[in-house]
Amino acid sequence: MKRSQIGLFVLIAIVFGALQAVYIVDERQTALKLRFGEVRDEVRDPGFYFKVPVFDEIIKYDDRILPLDTRKLEVTPADGRRLEVDAFARWRIADAKQFRRAVGASSIAGAVPRLERILNAELREVLGKVNSGVVLSADRVVLMNQIRDQARSQALSLGVDIVDVRIKSADLPKQNLEATFERMRAERQRLAADEIARGNEAAQRLRATADRTVVETVSEARKQAQIIRGEADARRNGILADALGRDPEFYAFFRSLEAYENALGGSNSSMVITPDSEFFDYLKSDTGR
């Protein structure tokens, strides 16, 4: 073999060895240098770094915020109404060394199921202490922050920081929807019946008040009419008495006219009486004598 060929092989071996001894850390990554499986160094700053080929192994982890989408979870709040909760989390590797010790070679794929179990456990614990109305309202922001804080403390053992937890939806299970709708309809019907009963009661009170007012008004009117009628009769009797005192003959004549009117006032009246009866005295002569 010629020297030139040998030199070429040596050059290629040197270049290959140099390439094997150099590794690059991106600004979005954190790198761990392992020697015989043990962590020897942690590299966070981006740039070119050297390692010992064959002996050193470089493990790189994504330093960005990562998603964690969980499957729908059925929880039971304090009031016993079961809910299907769909939540998600955002997390990042905060301590690469601790993360390596916790999940080993499985890396992120091995961490996700453990994080999901932590998140589900905290969802059940926090949401199980409140009523379903709170979970379904805007006040659940406080609950999400509480879930995040408790999950964060549990995830520290993995070298992971839980950045955020959010509940995308919280709904009743499909099998419970019809029963819930029936309860809602029954409740609305009960409220409607209560309103109708209260309206009828108010109407009865108004009618009773109106009837009492009518009776009182009519009674007062009748009383006033009796008083006025009595006063009128008194005035009439006074006038008649005064007329009688002034001209007794005129009063006798007036009473006779009243007797004629009462006796002959009907449309089919008949009287049988002698012509010389005193009843016709005022009809026999001009003077009435």
Residue pairs with C-beta under 8 A, 6 or more apart in sequence:
17 53
20 53
20 54
21 50
21 51
21 52
21 53
22 48
22 49
22 50
22 51
23 31
23 48
23 49
23 50
23 51
23 58
24 47
24 48
24 49
25 31
25 43
25 44
25 45
25 46
25 47
25 49
25 60
26 46
26 60
27 46
28 62
28 63
28 64
29 46
29 60
29 61
29 62
29 63
30 42
30 43
30 44
30 60
30 61
30 63
30 93
30 96
31 42
31 43
31 44
31 49
31 58
31 59
31 60
31 61
31 96
32 39
32 41
32 42
32 43
32 58
32 59
32 60
32 61
32 96
32 97
32 100
33 39
33 40
33 41
33 42
33 43
33 49
33 51
33 56
33 57
33 58
34 40
34 56
34 57
34 58
34 59
34 100
35 52
35 55
35 56
35 57
36 55
37 57
39 97
39 100
39 101
40 56
42 96
42 97
43 49
44 63
51 58
59 100
59 107
61 93
61 96
61 99
61 107
61 108
62 93
62 108
63 92
63 93
64 92
65 90
65 91
65 92
65 163
66 90
66 91
66 92
66 93
66 108
67 88
67 89
67 90
68 88
68 89
68 90
68 91
68 112
68 115
68 116
68 119
69 88
70 86
70 87
70 88
70 89
70 116
70 119
70 120
71 116
72 84
72 85
72 86
73 84
73 85
73 86
73 87
73 120
73 123
73 124
74 82
74 83
74 84
74 85
74 173
75 82
75 83
75 85
75 123
75 124
75 127
75 128
76 82
76 83
76 128
77 83
77 127
77 128
77 130
77 131
77 132
77 134
77 135
78 128
78 129
78 130
78 131
79 131
79 132
79 133
81 132
81 172
81 176
81 180
82 172
82 173
82 176
83 127
83 132
83 135
83 136
83 170
83 171
83 172
83 173
84 169
84 170
84 171
84 172
84 173
85 123
85 127
85 135
85 167
85 169
85 170
86 167
86 168
86 169
86 170
87 119
87 123
87 147
87 165
87 166
87 167
87 168
88 165
88 166
88 168
89 115
89 119
89 148
89 151
89 162
89 163
89 164
89 165
89 166
90 162
90 163
90 164
90 165
91 115
91 155
91 160
91 161
91 162
91 163
92 160
92 161
92 163
93 99
93 159
93 160
93 161
94 159
94 160
94 161
95 159
96 159
97 159
98 157
98 158
98 159
99 111
99 158
99 159
99 160
100 159
101 159
102 111
102 157
102 158
102 159
103 110
103 111
103 114
103 158
104 110
111 158
111 160
114 158
115 155
115 158
115 160
115 162
118 151
118 154
118 155
119 147
119 151
119 162
119 165
121 154
122 147
122 150
122 151
122 154
123 147
125 150
126 143
126 146
126 147
126 150
127 135
127 143
130 143
134 140
134 143
135 143
135 167
135 170
136 170
140 167
140 170
143 167
144 165
144 166
144 167
145 165
147 165
148 162
148 164
148 165
151 162
151 165
152 161
152 162
155 161
155 162
172 180
240 251
243 250
243 251
243 254
244 251
249 288
253 282
253 288
256 279
256 281
256 282
257 282
259 279
263 269
263 271
264 271
273 279
273 280
281 288
281 289
282 288
